[in-house]
Amino acid sequence: MKRPIIKPRSPALVVGAGFGGIATALRLRARGYRVTLVDRLPELGGRARVFRRDGFTFDAGPTVITAPFLFAELFELFGERLEDHVNLLPVEPWYRMLFDDGSRFDYGGTMADTEHEIESLSPSDVDGYRNLLAHSKKLFDKGFTELADQPFDSLSAMLRSVPDLVRLRADRTVWDVVSRHLRDPRLRQAFSLHPLLVGGNPFTTTSIYCLIHFLERKWGVVFPQGGTGALVGALGDLMQRVGIEFRLGETVERVDIVDGAAVGITLDTGEALDGSPVVMGTDPCFVYKHLIAPDHRRRWTDARIGKLRSSMGLFVLYFGTTRIYPEVAHHSILFGPRFRGLLEDIFEKGQLADDMSLYLHRPTATDPSLAPAGHDGFYVLSPVPNLTAAIDWTIEGPRYAEKILDRLESTVLPRLRNHLVSCFHVTPQYFRTELLSHRGAGFSVQPLLTQSAWFRFHNASEDVRDLYFVGAGTHPGAGVPGVLSSAKVVENLLLERERAA
Ligand SMILES: Cc1cc2nc3c(=O)[nH]c(=O)nc-3n(C[C@H](O)[C@H](O)[C@H](O)COP(=O)(O)OP(=O)(O)OC[C@H]3O[C@@H](n4cnc5c(N)ncnc54)[C@H](O)[C@@H]3O)c2cc1C
């Protein structure tokens, strides 16, 4: 079907070259806009940027790639095929869960593989898993298929969804729903993890996010050959082929507003760029607080933003080793002795715990070219309190890194320090100062029911006309599938705007 051109050659500005901003830039370009994409980092990708050190390729952020069709769609907009540019490799298992009692659960593969693994831990939970997956499908049909790419900007859209949300018990938390289906405490933890991938505490995140179980089952978990950065690179090449202009290493200081409408942006150099629409693929809390003068804000006042619950922070340690650890899976989750208590420390008490749970990423398990020959490349991620906690990361960062290395040495990477090369870390302070994320949050605002859909930052600004939001802080939410879907929402809103004009 031929796509209608909205406004040939009209200039549009997209700020933020994360996956959300990139997807929006491509979608607007395909609609005929002249698009300029601005980012303060020297490279594309945002949280999905790449750190290259000493022959290692470290993906900085997302590594669990799901729903790859959302990337394929971006190439199809221009008559191209994703598979001609990026090779997506299957990951087996999707995750290896290592529990504190020494037991292990490999999740992924076929349904029979997963059932077999569940049976070896807790035979009576196999039926419960099937029922959980059936429930997850219902949530997926509504929350992903039907609503993820639709605007939630009007109260009537929200009210129309209320009966379904009530029927699907969106008021229940992820932990609540998982615990109703599974009895084994280890399996409850394993199947409650997903909110952490989008910035939420499983004990408070709406159970709508249980849809991720079905999403993973439907499309699997893949990893791009060359790393997530290969996807960013392929999208960057596509943007160049179709004539999108990049302005990298440029920080936007102000959204320019005339008569209540966004008409452009001003950079910190003082240079003004004209364009409409202006699409912010950056943290909405930061944008409203720092880039839009208070007299233009009726809804998103500083006081209202102050009341929002931000996601947790992230501590990520990147490192290489001079030996290969073939027994370590691509994605491992190392659970500590506590689950609920640890999450309370992170989300409620703002305490940095010693008995952390860790996500260990070993991309060289799938693609050895990401490290020099005979070496392994890793990152290890620990959810930590965001900057609302009184933690001085310049002091605690190096200490915490040592504690994580201790933990890895005593579990999956024996004598790690003897083989360690190229080791560095980022803390919530990095998210604040480099990515301009409010409170240094890893994933913008938390995915609570009261901060989702209509209650989240709208994709079309409630305060400023012709200003739009895409990415983790807006509907549908954080995570790669969420931010790619939010670009579709903005595209749909711009179509509506054009029809109404
Ligand atoms: C360590 C880590 C691991 C993750 N793992 C996964 C995973 O495995 N799977 C998954 O699906 N998701 C994962 N996520 C979440 C996912 O990466 C994010 O939700 C998603 O990439 C966010 O994309 P975005 O487009 O919203 O914004 P971002 O990628 O955050 O990009 C925003 C960009 O805006 C720029 N910017 C901000 N303010 C300004 C300004 N004033 N002027 C100019 N530029 C500005 C920033 O420099 C940044 O480049 C992970 C995140 C992290 C941090």
The ligand as an SDF file (V2000), in Angstrom:
LIG
                    3D

 53 58  0  0  0  0  0  0  0  0999 V2000
   22.3830   -1.0970   30.7110 C   0  0  0  0  0  0  0  0  0  0  0  0
   21.0240   -1.2120   30.0380 C   0  0  0  0  0  0  0  0  0  0  0  0
   20.5820   -2.4390   29.6080 C   0  0  0  0  0  0  0  0  0  0  0  0
   19.3660   -2.5620   28.9590 C   0  0  0  0  0  0  0  0  0  0  0  0
   18.9720   -3.7860   28.4790 N   0  0  0  0  0  0  0  0  0  0  0  0
   17.8680   -3.8830   27.7200 C   0  0  0  0  0  0  0  0  0  0  0  0
   17.5860   -5.0890   27.0380 C   0  0  0  0  0  0  0  0  0  0  0  0
   18.3500   -6.0410   27.1300 O   0  0  0  0  0  0  0  0  0  0  0  0
   16.4770   -5.1360   26.2570 N   0  0  0  0  0  0  0  0  0  0  0  0
   15.6480   -4.0540   26.1160 C   0  0  0  0  0  0  0  0  0  0  0  0
   14.6540   -4.1580   25.3750 O   0  0  0  0  0  0  0  0  0  0  0  0
   15.9000   -2.8960   26.7420 N   0  0  0  0  0  0  0  0  0  0  0  0
   17.0020   -2.7750   27.5160 C   0  0  0  0  0  0  0  0  0  0  0  0
   17.3120   -1.5850   28.0960 N   0  0  0  0  0  0  0  0  0  0  0  0
   16.3830   -0.4490   27.9560 C   0  0  0  0  0  0  0  0  0  0  0  0
   16.5480    0.2130   26.6080 C   0  0  0  0  0  0  0  0  0  0  0  0
   17.9020    0.3090   26.2960 O   0  0  0  0  0  0  0  0  0  0  0  0
   15.9700    1.6180   26.6380 C   0  0  0  0  0  0  0  0  0  0  0  0
   14.6660    1.6410   27.1660 O   0  0  0  0  0  0  0  0  0  0  0  0
   15.9510    2.2350   25.2430 C   0  0  0  0  0  0  0  0  0  0  0  0
   17.1220    1.9440   24.5230 O   0  0  0  0  0  0  0  0  0  0  0  0
   15.7770    3.7330   25.3940 C   0  0  0  0  0  0  0  0  0  0  0  0
   15.7340    4.3220   24.1270 O   0  0  0  0  0  0  0  0  0  0  0  0
   15.2690    5.8210   23.9600 P   0  0  0  0  0  0  0  0  0  0  0  0
   15.1650    6.0710   22.5060 O   0  0  0  0  0  0  0  0  0  0  0  0
   14.0770    6.1020   24.7990 O   0  0  0  0  0  0  0  0  0  0  0  0
   16.3800    6.7550   24.5940 O   0  0  0  0  0  0  0  0  0  0  0  0
   17.9390    6.7280   24.8540 P   0  0  0  0  0  0  0  0  0  0  0  0
   18.5920    5.5530   24.2750 O   0  0  0  0  0  0  0  0  0  0  0  0
   18.0920    7.0030   26.2820 O   0  0  0  0  0  0  0  0  0  0  0  0
   18.4220    7.9990   24.0200 O   0  0  0  0  0  0  0  0  0  0  0  0
   18.1670    9.3150   24.4280 C   0  0  0  0  0  0  0  0  0  0  0  0
   19.2250   10.1880   23.7950 C   0  0  0  0  0  0  0  0  0  0  0  0
   18.8860   11.5520   24.0220 O   0  0  0  0  0  0  0  0  0  0  0  0
   20.0760   12.2850   24.1500 C   0  0  0  0  0  0  0  0  0  0  0  0
   19.7630   13.5440   24.8230 N   0  0  0  0  0  0  0  0  0  0  0  0
   19.1890   13.7100   26.0250 C   0  0  0  0  0  0  0  0  0  0  0  0
   19.0010   15.0130   26.2790 N   0  0  0  0  0  0  0  0  0  0  0  0
   19.4860   15.6880   25.2030 C   0  0  0  0  0  0  0  0  0  0  0  0
   19.5850   17.0710   24.8750 C   0  0  0  0  0  0  0  0  0  0  0  0
   19.1330   18.0240   25.6910 N   0  0  0  0  0  0  0  0  0  0  0  0
   20.1650   17.4190   23.7040 N   0  0  0  0  0  0  0  0  0  0  0  0
   20.6310   16.4740   22.8480 C   0  0  0  0  0  0  0  0  0  0  0  0
   20.5410   15.1450   23.1170 N   0  0  0  0  0  0  0  0  0  0  0  0
   19.9730   14.7620   24.2770 C   0  0  0  0  0  0  0  0  0  0  0  0
   20.9760   11.3910   24.9530 C   0  0  0  0  0  0  0  0  0  0  0  0
   22.3210   11.7110   24.7240 O   0  0  0  0  0  0  0  0  0  0  0  0
   20.6120   10.0070   24.3750 C   0  0  0  0  0  0  0  0  0  0  0  0
   21.4990    9.6570   23.3340 O   0  0  0  0  0  0  0  0  0  0  0  0
   18.5370   -1.4330   28.7640 C   0  0  0  0  0  0  0  0  0  0  0  0
   18.9690   -0.1810   29.2130 C   0  0  0  0  0  0  0  0  0  0  0  0
   20.2110   -0.0690   29.8320 C   0  0  0  0  0  0  0  0  0  0  0  0
   20.6660    1.2840   30.2730 C   0  0  0  0  0  0  0  0  0  0  0  0
  1  2  1  0
  2  3  1  0
  2 52  2  0
  3  4  2  0
  4  5  1  0
  4 50  1  0
  5  6  2  0
  6  7  1  0
  6 13  1  0
  7  8  2  0
  7  9  1  0
  9 10  1  0
 10 11  2  0
 10 12  1  0
 12 13  2  0
 13 14  1  0
 14 15  1  0
 14 50  1  0
 15 16  1  0
 16 17  1  0
 16 18  1  0
 18 19  1  0
 18 20  1  0
 20 21  1  0
 20 22  1  0
 22 23  1  0
 23 24  1  0
 24 25  2  0
 24 26  1  0
 24 27  1  0
 27 28  1  0
 28 29  2  0
 28 30  1  0
 28 31  1  0
 31 32  1  0
 32 33  1  0
 33 34  1  0
 33 48  1  0
 34 35  1  0
 35 36  1  0
 35 46  1  0
 36 37  1  0
 36 45  1  0
 37 38  2  0
 38 39  1  0
 39 40  1  0
 39 45  2  0
 40 41  1  0
 40 42  2  0
 42 43  1  0
 43 44  2  0
 44 45  1  0
 46 47  1  0
 46 48  1  0
 48 49  1  0
 50 51  2  0
 51 52  1  0
 52 53  1  0
M  END
$$$$
